[in-house]
Amino acid sequence: MEDLTGIKGVLGFAVYVSDSQVSGSAQGKLGDKAPEIEQFWVNAASVISNNLNLGEVKEVAVGGKDRQVLMVMSSDKIVLCELDARANWKSISAEVRRKM
């Protein structure tokens, strides 16, 4: 996959397939727990989606005071992006989808 750190606001990213990170896919700055993404967060997103009748989850953005994390999901892979706290996650998600 193309290096997503070239997108303004993306500090780092990793690609996940079949419950594990694709070897060599992580670039830039990612949080310490990034390798554990498939073990919990995707299931949590599915539970939230089911409970709220949202249908298939395509993206999840979680933000705090100093950082944002974006997961963009397709049928075959998940891209996790570490974002600048002030970045527009919606426009970044659209750009990531174009590059998937």
Backbone atoms as SQL, in Angstrom:
CREATE TABLE atoms (id INTEGER PRIMARY KEY, chain TEXT, resi INTEGER, resn TEXT, atom TEXT, x REAL, y REAL, z REAL);
INSERT INTO atoms VALUES
  (1, 'A', 1, 'MET', 'N', 0.846, -1.189, 0.000),
  (2, 'A', 1, 'MET', 'CA', 0.000, 0.000, 0.000),
  (3, 'A', 1, 'MET', 'C', 0.884, 1.243, 0.000),
  (4, 'A', 2, 'GLU', 'N', 0.377, 2.251, -0.629),
  (5, 'A', 2, 'GLU', 'CA', 1.083, 3.527, -0.703),
  (6, 'A', 2, 'GLU', 'C', 1.291, 4.108, 0.697),
  (7, 'A', 3, 'ASP', 'N', 2.373, 4.873, 0.864),
  (8, 'A', 3, 'ASP', 'CA', 2.680, 5.509, 2.145),
  (9, 'A', 3, 'ASP', 'C', 1.643, 6.599, 2.429),
  (10, 'A', 4, 'LEU', 'N', 0.842, 6.386, 3.464),
  (11, 'A', 4, 'LEU', 'CA', -0.235, 7.318, 3.792),
  (12, 'A', 4, 'LEU', 'C', 0.240, 8.503, 4.621),
  (13, 'A', 5, 'THR', 'N', 1.486, 8.473, 5.087),
  (14, 'A', 5, 'THR', 'CA', 1.975, 9.599, 5.881),
  (15, 'A', 5, 'THR', 'C', 2.138, 10.857, 5.027),
  (16, 'A', 6, 'GLY', 'N', 1.999, 10.715, 3.711),
  (17, 'A', 6, 'GLY', 'CA', 2.023, 11.875, 2.828),
  (18, 'A', 6, 'GLY', 'C', 0.720, 12.666, 2.858),
  (19, 'A', 7, 'ILE', 'N', -0.337, 12.082, 3.429),
  (20, 'A', 7, 'ILE', 'CA', -1.611, 12.784, 3.569),
  (21, 'A', 7, 'ILE', 'C', -1.506, 13.722, 4.766),
  (22, 'A', 8, 'LYS', 'N', -1.841, 14.976, 4.566),
  (23, 'A', 8, 'LYS', 'CA', -1.750, 15.959, 5.648),
  (24, 'A', 8, 'LYS', 'C', -2.582, 15.506, 6.851),
  (25, 'A', 9, 'GLY', 'N', -1.952, 15.448, 8.015),
  (26, 'A', 9, 'GLY', 'CA', -2.625, 15.055, 9.247),
  (27, 'A', 9, 'GLY', 'C', -2.377, 13.619, 9.658),
  (28, 'A', 10, 'VAL', 'N', -1.858, 12.773, 8.755),
  (29, 'A', 10, 'VAL', 'CA', -1.565, 11.374, 9.091),
  (30, 'A', 10, 'VAL', 'C', -0.139, 11.284, 9.636),
  (31, 'A', 11, 'LEU', 'N', -0.021, 10.863, 10.887),
  (32, 'A', 11, 'LEU', 'CA', 1.291, 10.734, 11.526),
  (33, 'A', 11, 'LEU', 'C', 1.884, 9.350, 11.330),
  (34, 'A', 12, 'GLY', 'N', 1.035, 8.358, 11.177),
  (35, 'A', 12, 'GLY', 'CA', 1.493, 6.992, 10.994),
  (36, 'A', 12, 'GLY', 'C', 0.334, 6.108, 10.593),
  (37, 'A', 13, 'PHE', 'N', 0.666, 4.901, 10.078),
  (38, 'A', 13, 'PHE', 'CA', -0.402, 3.973, 9.693),
  (39, 'A', 13, 'PHE', 'C', 0.134, 2.549, 9.693),
  (40, 'A', 14, 'ALA', 'N', -0.800, 1.602, 9.730),
  (41, 'A', 14, 'ALA', 'CA', -0.487, 0.182, 9.589),
  (42, 'A', 14, 'ALA', 'C', -1.675, -0.485, 8.909),
  (43, 'A', 15, 'VAL', 'N', -1.401, -1.584, 8.210),
  (44, 'A', 15, 'VAL', 'CA', -2.437, -2.335, 7.508),
  (45, 'A', 15, 'VAL', 'C', -2.577, -3.695, 8.179),
  (46, 'A', 16, 'TYR', 'N', -3.831, -4.137, 8.362),
  (47, 'A', 16, 'TYR', 'CA', -4.133, -5.406, 9.020),
  (48, 'A', 16, 'TYR', 'C', -4.988, -6.268, 8.102),
  (49, 'A', 17, 'VAL', 'N', -4.656, -7.564, 8.033),
  (50, 'A', 17, 'VAL', 'CA', -5.421, -8.545, 7.270),
  (51, 'A', 17, 'VAL', 'C', -5.503, -9.813, 8.105),
  (52, 'A', 18, 'SER', 'N', -6.680, -10.410, 8.164),
  (53, 'A', 18, 'SER', 'CA', -6.866, -11.686, 8.876),
  (54, 'A', 18, 'SER', 'C', -6.300, -11.659, 10.298),
  (55, 'A', 19, 'ASP', 'N', -6.719, -10.675, 11.060),
  (56, 'A', 19, 'ASP', 'CA', -6.368, -10.570, 12.484),
  (57, 'A', 19, 'ASP', 'C', -4.899, -10.353, 12.782),
  (58, 'A', 20, 'SER', 'N', -4.124, -9.888, 11.824),
  (59, 'A', 20, 'SER', 'CA', -2.729, -9.576, 12.127),
  (60, 'A', 20, 'SER', 'C', -2.214, -8.469, 11.213),
  (61, 'A', 21, 'GLN', 'N', -1.200, -7.789, 11.714),
  (62, 'A', 21, 'GLN', 'CA', -0.599, -6.698, 10.951),
  (63, 'A', 21, 'GLN', 'C', 0.198, -7.264, 9.781),
  (64, 'A', 22, 'VAL', 'N', 0.060, -6.636, 8.619),
  (65, 'A', 22, 'VAL', 'CA', 0.813, -7.038, 7.440),
  (66, 'A', 22, 'VAL', 'C', 2.271, -6.655, 7.669),
  (67, 'A', 23, 'SER', 'N', 3.157, -7.606, 7.509),
  (68, 'A', 23, 'SER', 'CA', 4.579, -7.379, 7.743),
  (69, 'A', 23, 'SER', 'C', 5.094, -6.220, 6.891),
  (70, 'A', 24, 'GLY', 'N', 5.765, -5.283, 7.542),
  (71, 'A', 24, 'GLY', 'CA', 6.336, -4.143, 6.839),
  (72, 'A', 24, 'GLY', 'C', 5.360, -3.049, 6.479),
  (73, 'A', 25, 'SER', 'N', 4.108, -3.156, 6.926),
  (74, 'A', 25, 'SER', 'CA', 3.106, -2.162, 6.533),
  (75, 'A', 25, 'SER', 'C', 3.053, -0.951, 7.450),
  (76, 'A', 26, 'ALA', 'N', 3.662, -1.022, 8.622),
  (77, 'A', 26, 'ALA', 'CA', 3.594, 0.099, 9.563),
  (78, 'A', 26, 'ALA', 'C', 4.640, 1.150, 9.208),
  (79, 'A', 27, 'GLN', 'N', 4.190, 2.398, 9.130),
  (80, 'A', 27, 'GLN', 'CA', 5.097, 3.504, 8.867),
  (81, 'A', 27, 'GLN', 'C', 4.697, 4.687, 9.724),
  (82, 'A', 28, 'GLY', 'N', 5.656, 5.505, 10.061),
  (83, 'A', 28, 'GLY', 'CA', 5.387, 6.701, 10.845),
  (84, 'A', 28, 'GLY', 'C', 5.168, 6.385, 12.312),
  (85, 'A', 29, 'LYS', 'N', 4.552, 7.317, 13.010),
  (86, 'A', 29, 'LYS', 'CA', 4.309, 7.206, 14.453),
  (87, 'A', 29, 'LYS', 'C', 2.964, 6.546, 14.711),
  (88, 'A', 30, 'LEU', 'N', 2.974, 5.448, 15.472),
  (89, 'A', 30, 'LEU', 'CA', 1.739, 4.770, 15.878),
  (90, 'A', 30, 'LEU', 'C', 1.771, 4.573, 17.384),
  (91, 'A', 31, 'GLY', 'N', 0.606, 4.502, 17.989),
  (92, 'A', 31, 'GLY', 'CA', 0.534, 4.252, 19.425),
  (93, 'A', 31, 'GLY', 'C', 1.080, 2.879, 19.804),
  (94, 'A', 32, 'ASP', 'N', 1.451, 2.718, 21.058),
  (95, 'A', 32, 'ASP', 'CA', 2.055, 1.473, 21.548),
  (96, 'A', 32, 'ASP', 'C', 1.163, 0.256, 21.358),
  (97, 'A', 33, 'LYS', 'N', -0.135, 0.436, 21.367),
  (98, 'A', 33, 'LYS', 'CA', -1.059, -0.698, 21.294),
  (99, 'A', 33, 'LYS', 'C', -1.497, -1.019, 19.865),
  (100, 'A', 34, 'ALA', 'N', -0.916, -0.375, 18.873),
  (101, 'A', 34, 'ALA', 'CA', -1.309, -0.599, 17.475),
  (102, 'A', 34, 'ALA', 'C', -1.260, -2.070, 17.064),
  (103, 'A', 35, 'PRO', 'N', -0.269, -2.866, 17.509),
  (104, 'A', 35, 'PRO', 'CA', -0.256, -4.278, 17.108),
  (105, 'A', 35, 'PRO', 'C', -1.466, -5.072, 17.613),
  (106, 'A', 36, 'GLU', 'N', -2.193, -4.560, 18.589),
  (107, 'A', 36, 'GLU', 'CA', -3.325, -5.278, 19.172),
  (108, 'A', 36, 'GLU', 'C', -4.662, -4.879, 18.547),
  (109, 'A', 37, 'ILE', 'N', -4.657, -4.086, 17.503),
  (110, 'A', 37, 'ILE', 'CA', -5.894, -3.528, 16.952),
  (111, 'A', 37, 'ILE', 'C', -6.911, -4.595, 16.582),
  (112, 'A', 38, 'GLU', 'N', -6.512, -5.645, 15.922),
  (113, 'A', 38, 'GLU', 'CA', -7.456, -6.669, 15.477),
  (114, 'A', 38, 'GLU', 'C', -8.022, -7.487, 16.631),
  (115, 'A', 39, 'GLN', 'N', -7.334, -7.502, 17.751),
  (116, 'A', 39, 'GLN', 'CA', -7.761, -8.345, 18.862),
  (117, 'A', 39, 'GLN', 'C', -8.972, -7.786, 19.600),
  (118, 'A', 40, 'PHE', 'N', -9.297, -6.529, 19.431),
  (119, 'A', 40, 'PHE', 'CA', -10.394, -5.962, 20.194),
  (120, 'A', 40, 'PHE', 'C', -11.240, -4.949, 19.430),
  (121, 'A', 41, 'TRP', 'N', -10.621, -3.967, 18.817),
  (122, 'A', 41, 'TRP', 'CA', -11.350, -2.811, 18.324),
  (123, 'A', 41, 'TRP', 'C', -12.314, -3.106, 17.195),
  (124, 'A', 42, 'VAL', 'N', -11.963, -4.009, 16.319),
  (125, 'A', 42, 'VAL', 'CA', -12.875, -4.329, 15.218),
  (126, 'A', 42, 'VAL', 'C', -14.134, -5.005, 15.745),
  (127, 'A', 43, 'ASN', 'N', -13.962, -5.903, 16.715),
  (128, 'A', 43, 'ASN', 'CA', -15.128, -6.539, 17.334),
  (129, 'A', 43, 'ASN', 'C', -15.979, -5.513, 18.067),
  (130, 'A', 44, 'ALA', 'N', -15.341, -4.590, 18.761),
  (131, 'A', 44, 'ALA', 'CA', -16.078, -3.542, 19.472),
  (132, 'A', 44, 'ALA', 'C', -16.871, -2.687, 18.487),
  (133, 'A', 45, 'ALA', 'N', -16.279, -2.347, 17.357),
  (134, 'A', 45, 'ALA', 'CA', -16.980, -1.550, 16.343),
  (135, 'A', 45, 'ALA', 'C', -18.192, -2.300, 15.816),
  (136, 'A', 46, 'SER', 'N', -18.059, -3.610, 15.634),
  (137, 'A', 46, 'SER', 'CA', -19.192, -4.407, 15.153),
  (138, 'A', 46, 'SER', 'C', -20.319, -4.451, 16.173),
  (139, 'A', 47, 'VAL', 'N', -19.980, -4.580, 17.445),
  (140, 'A', 47, 'VAL', 'CA', -20.996, -4.597, 18.503),
  (141, 'A', 47, 'VAL', 'C', -21.737, -3.264, 18.545),
  (142, 'A', 48, 'ILE', 'N', -20.993, -2.171, 18.495),
  (143, 'A', 48, 'ILE', 'CA', -21.615, -0.847, 18.507),
  (144, 'A', 48, 'ILE', 'C', -22.533, -0.694, 17.302),
  (145, 'A', 49, 'SER', 'N', -22.049, -1.097, 16.125),
  (146, 'A', 49, 'SER', 'CA', -22.843, -0.998, 14.912),
  (147, 'A', 49, 'SER', 'C', -24.133, -1.801, 15.015),
  (148, 'A', 50, 'ASN', 'N', -24.033, -3.032, 15.519),
  (149, 'A', 50, 'ASN', 'CA', -25.226, -3.867, 15.670),
  (150, 'A', 50, 'ASN', 'C', -26.209, -3.264, 16.657),
  (151, 'A', 51, 'ASN', 'N', -25.700, -2.777, 17.785),
  (152, 'A', 51, 'ASN', 'CA', -26.576, -2.207, 18.815),
  (153, 'A', 51, 'ASN', 'C', -27.292, -0.942, 18.334),
  (154, 'A', 52, 'LEU', 'N', -26.641, -0.182, 17.472),
  (155, 'A', 52, 'LEU', 'CA', -27.225, 1.071, 16.990),
  (156, 'A', 52, 'LEU', 'C', -27.841, 0.937, 15.596),
  (157, 'A', 53, 'ASN', 'N', -27.886, -0.302, 15.079),
  (158, 'A', 53, 'ASN', 'CA', -28.452, -0.553, 13.753),
  (159, 'A', 53, 'ASN', 'C', -27.816, 0.313, 12.661),
  (160, 'A', 54, 'LEU', 'N', -26.498, 0.366, 12.660),
  (161, 'A', 54, 'LEU', 'CA', -25.777, 1.185, 11.688),
  (162, 'A', 54, 'LEU', 'C', -25.457, 0.440, 10.398),
  (163, 'A', 55, 'GLY', 'N', -25.580, -0.873, 10.402),
  (164, 'A', 55, 'GLY', 'CA', -25.158, -1.641, 9.238),
  (165, 'A', 55, 'GLY', 'C', -23.662, -1.889, 9.276),
  (166, 'A', 56, 'GLU', 'N', -23.078, -2.142, 8.115),
  (167, 'A', 56, 'GLU', 'CA', -21.645, -2.435, 8.048),
  (168, 'A', 56, 'GLU', 'C', -20.815, -1.217, 8.440),
  (169, 'A', 57, 'VAL', 'N', -19.861, -1.427, 9.340),
  (170, 'A', 57, 'VAL', 'CA', -18.983, -0.348, 9.785),
  (171, 'A', 57, 'VAL', 'C', -17.896, -0.150, 8.735),
  (172, 'A', 58, 'LYS', 'N', -17.724, 1.088, 8.292),
  (173, 'A', 58, 'LYS', 'CA', -16.699, 1.394, 7.291),
  (174, 'A', 58, 'LYS', 'C', -15.537, 2.164, 7.869),
  (175, 'A', 59, 'GLU', 'N', -15.798, 2.891, 8.952),
  (176, 'A', 59, 'GLU', 'CA', -14.734, 3.662, 9.588),
  (177, 'A', 59, 'GLU', 'C', -15.094, 3.935, 11.039),
  (178, 'A', 60, 'VAL', 'N', -14.061, 4.063, 11.837),
  (179, 'A', 60, 'VAL', 'CA', -14.223, 4.405, 13.246),
  (180, 'A', 60, 'VAL', 'C', -13.162, 5.444, 13.571),
  (181, 'A', 61, 'ALA', 'N', -13.565, 6.557, 14.136),
  (182, 'A', 61, 'ALA', 'CA', -12.624, 7.590, 14.556),
  (183, 'A', 61, 'ALA', 'C', -12.776, 7.789, 16.053),
  (184, 'A', 62, 'VAL', 'N', -11.649, 7.794, 16.739),
  (185, 'A', 62, 'VAL', 'CA', -11.643, 8.000, 18.182),
  (186, 'A', 62, 'VAL', 'C', -10.654, 9.115, 18.472),
  (187, 'A', 63, 'GLY', 'N', -11.098, 10.115, 19.212),
  (188, 'A', 63, 'GLY', 'CA', -10.220, 11.251, 19.475),
  (189, 'A', 63, 'GLY', 'C', -10.146, 11.597, 20.938),
  (190, 'A', 64, 'GLY', 'N', -9.012, 12.127, 21.318),
  (191, 'A', 64, 'GLY', 'CA', -8.785, 12.629, 22.663),
  (192, 'A', 64, 'GLY', 'C', -8.161, 14.011, 22.578),
  (193, 'A', 65, 'LYS', 'N', -7.672, 14.483, 23.687),
  (194, 'A', 65, 'LYS', 'CA', -7.116, 15.824, 23.748),
  (195, 'A', 65, 'LYS', 'C', -5.910, 16.005, 22.820),
  (196, 'A', 66, 'ASP', 'N', -5.042, 15.003, 22.767),
  (197, 'A', 66, 'ASP', 'CA', -3.781, 15.163, 22.057),
  (198, 'A', 66, 'ASP', 'C', -3.628, 14.330, 20.794),
  (199, 'A', 67, 'ARG', 'N', -4.610, 13.478, 20.495),
  (200, 'A', 67, 'ARG', 'CA', -4.448, 12.617, 19.326),
  (201, 'A', 67, 'ARG', 'C', -5.785, 12.087, 18.838),
  (202, 'A', 68, 'GLN', 'N', -5.781, 11.589, 17.618),
  (203, 'A', 68, 'GLN', 'CA', -6.934, 10.915, 17.028),
  (204, 'A', 68, 'GLN', 'C', -6.438, 9.625, 16.391),
  (205, 'A', 69, 'VAL', 'N', -7.305, 8.633, 16.373),
  (206, 'A', 69, 'VAL', 'CA', -7.001, 7.379, 15.708),
  (207, 'A', 69, 'VAL', 'C', -8.176, 7.074, 14.782),
  (208, 'A', 70, 'LEU', 'N', -7.866, 6.664, 13.575),
  (209, 'A', 70, 'LEU', 'CA', -8.874, 6.360, 12.567),
  (210, 'A', 70, 'LEU', 'C', -8.653, 4.943, 12.063),
  (211, 'A', 71, 'MET', 'N', -9.722, 4.146, 12.033),
  (212, 'A', 71, 'MET', 'CA', -9.688, 2.832, 11.402),
  (213, 'A', 71, 'MET', 'C', -10.590, 2.902, 10.182),
  (214, 'A', 72, 'VAL', 'N', -10.048, 2.569, 9.024),
  (215, 'A', 72, 'VAL', 'CA', -10.816, 2.509, 7.785),
  (216, 'A', 72, 'VAL', 'C', -10.876, 1.044, 7.382),
  (217, 'A', 73, 'MET', 'N', -12.098, 0.522, 7.234),
  (218, 'A', 73, 'MET', 'CA', -12.279, -0.906, 7.009),
  (219, 'A', 73, 'MET', 'C', -12.861, -1.188, 5.628),
  (220, 'A', 74, 'SER', 'N', -12.332, -2.231, 5.001),
  (221, 'A', 74, 'SER', 'CA', -12.910, -2.748, 3.763),
  (222, 'A', 74, 'SER', 'C', -13.147, -4.234, 3.977),
  (223, 'A', 75, 'SER', 'N', -13.632, -4.919, 2.969),
  (224, 'A', 75, 'SER', 'CA', -13.944, -6.343, 3.127),
  (225, 'A', 75, 'SER', 'C', -12.705, -7.195, 3.354),
  (226, 'A', 76, 'ASP', 'N', -11.543, -6.734, 2.923),
  (227, 'A', 76, 'ASP', 'CA', -10.356, -7.574, 3.036),
  (228, 'A', 76, 'ASP', 'C', -9.245, -7.026, 3.921),
  (229, 'A', 77, 'LYS', 'N', -9.336, -5.758, 4.353),
  (230, 'A', 77, 'LYS', 'CA', -8.274, -5.222, 5.199),
  (231, 'A', 77, 'LYS', 'C', -8.767, -4.049, 6.033),
  (232, 'A', 78, 'ILE', 'N', -7.932, -3.715, 7.006),
  (233, 'A', 78, 'ILE', 'CA', -8.185, -2.576, 7.878),
  (234, 'A', 78, 'ILE', 'C', -6.935, -1.707, 7.869),
  (235, 'A', 79, 'VAL', 'N', -7.130, -0.411, 7.746),
  (236, 'A', 79, 'VAL', 'CA', -6.015, 0.523, 7.818),
  (237, 'A', 79, 'VAL', 'C', -6.205, 1.353, 9.083),
  (238, 'A', 80, 'LEU', 'N', -5.206, 1.322, 9.945),
  (239, 'A', 80, 'LEU', 'CA', -5.204, 2.101, 11.182),
  (240, 'A', 80, 'LEU', 'C', -4.318, 3.314, 10.960),
  (241, 'A', 81, 'CYS', 'N', -4.839, 4.498, 11.239),
  (242, 'A', 81, 'CYS', 'CA', -4.060, 5.723, 11.066),
  (243, 'A', 81, 'CYS', 'C', -3.992, 6.495, 12.373),
  (244, 'A', 82, 'GLU', 'N', -2.803, 6.923, 12.718),
  (245, 'A', 82, 'GLU', 'CA', -2.592, 7.840, 13.838),
  (246, 'A', 82, 'GLU', 'C', -2.657, 9.236, 13.238),
  (247, 'A', 83, 'LEU', 'N', -3.547, 10.087, 13.761),
  (248, 'A', 83, 'LEU', 'CA', -3.762, 11.409, 13.196),
  (249, 'A', 83, 'LEU', 'C', -3.359, 12.507, 14.154),
  (250, 'A', 84, 'ASP', 'N', -3.013, 13.632, 13.598),
  (251, 'A', 84, 'ASP', 'CA', -2.818, 14.838, 14.381),
  (252, 'A', 84, 'ASP', 'C', -4.154, 15.177, 15.045),
  (253, 'A', 85, 'ALA', 'N', -4.112, 15.693, 16.236),
  (254, 'A', 85, 'ALA', 'CA', -5.336, 15.978, 16.999),
  (255, 'A', 85, 'ALA', 'C', -6.254, 16.973, 16.292),
  (256, 'A', 86, 'ARG', 'N', -5.703, 17.811, 15.430),
  (257, 'A', 86, 'ARG', 'CA', -6.505, 18.829, 14.748),
  (258, 'A', 86, 'ARG', 'C', -6.902, 18.423, 13.329),
  (259, 'A', 87, 'ALA', 'N', -6.524, 17.235, 12.906),
  (260, 'A', 87, 'ALA', 'CA', -6.796, 16.794, 11.532),
  (261, 'A', 87, 'ALA', 'C', -8.290, 16.534, 11.319),
  (262, 'A', 88, 'ASN', 'N', -8.738, 16.701, 10.087),
  (263, 'A', 88, 'ASN', 'CA', -10.116, 16.412, 9.716),
  (264, 'A', 88, 'ASN', 'C', -10.194, 14.938, 9.331),
  (265, 'A', 89, 'TRP', 'N', -10.668, 14.113, 10.244),
  (266, 'A', 89, 'TRP', 'CA', -10.653, 12.667, 10.013),
  (267, 'A', 89, 'TRP', 'C', -11.552, 12.241, 8.858),
  (268, 'A', 90, 'LYS', 'N', -12.611, 12.984, 8.595),
  (269, 'A', 90, 'LYS', 'CA', -13.513, 12.620, 7.497),
  (270, 'A', 90, 'LYS', 'C', -12.821, 12.757, 6.138),
  (271, 'A', 91, 'SER', 'N', -12.102, 13.843, 5.941),
  (272, 'A', 91, 'SER', 'CA', -11.408, 14.007, 4.663),
  (273, 'A', 91, 'SER', 'C', -10.249, 13.018, 4.551),
  (274, 'A', 92, 'ILE', 'N', -9.587, 12.722, 5.659),
  (275, 'A', 92, 'ILE', 'CA', -8.509, 11.735, 5.629),
  (276, 'A', 92, 'ILE', 'C', -9.063, 10.353, 5.303),
  (277, 'A', 93, 'SER', 'N', -10.200, 9.994, 5.883),
  (278, 'A', 93, 'SER', 'CA', -10.819, 8.706, 5.599),
  (279, 'A', 93, 'SER', 'C', -11.129, 8.566, 4.115),
  (280, 'A', 94, 'ALA', 'N', -11.650, 9.623, 3.502),
  (281, 'A', 94, 'ALA', 'CA', -11.961, 9.587, 2.076),
  (282, 'A', 94, 'ALA', 'C', -10.691, 9.388, 1.250),
  (283, 'A', 95, 'GLU', 'N', -9.620, 10.048, 1.637),
  (284, 'A', 95, 'GLU', 'CA', -8.342, 9.907, 0.921),
  (285, 'A', 95, 'GLU', 'C', -7.767, 8.500, 1.093),
  (286, 'A', 96, 'VAL', 'N', -7.848, 7.949, 2.297),
  (287, 'A', 96, 'VAL', 'CA', -7.367, 6.589, 2.544),
  (288, 'A', 96, 'VAL', 'C', -8.148, 5.594, 1.691),
  (289, 'A', 97, 'ARG', 'N', -9.462, 5.759, 1.607),
  (290, 'A', 97, 'ARG', 'CA', -10.296, 4.860, 0.789),
  (291, 'A', 97, 'ARG', 'C', -9.871, 4.895, -0.684),
  (292, 'A', 98, 'ARG', 'N', -9.512, 6.070, -1.170),
  (293, 'A', 98, 'ARG', 'CA', -9.067, 6.182, -2.572),
  (294, 'A', 98, 'ARG', 'C', -7.769, 5.403, -2.800),
  (295, 'A', 99, 'LYS', 'N', -6.949, 5.313, -1.755),
  (296, 'A', 99, 'LYS', 'CA', -5.649, 4.649, -1.891),
  (297, 'A', 99, 'LYS', 'C', -5.689, 3.165, -1.548),
  (298, 'A', 100, 'MET', 'N', -6.822, 2.687, -1.013),
  (299, 'A', 100, 'MET', 'CA', -6.916, 1.281, -0.612),
  (300, 'A', 100, 'MET', 'C', -6.967, 0.367, -1.811);
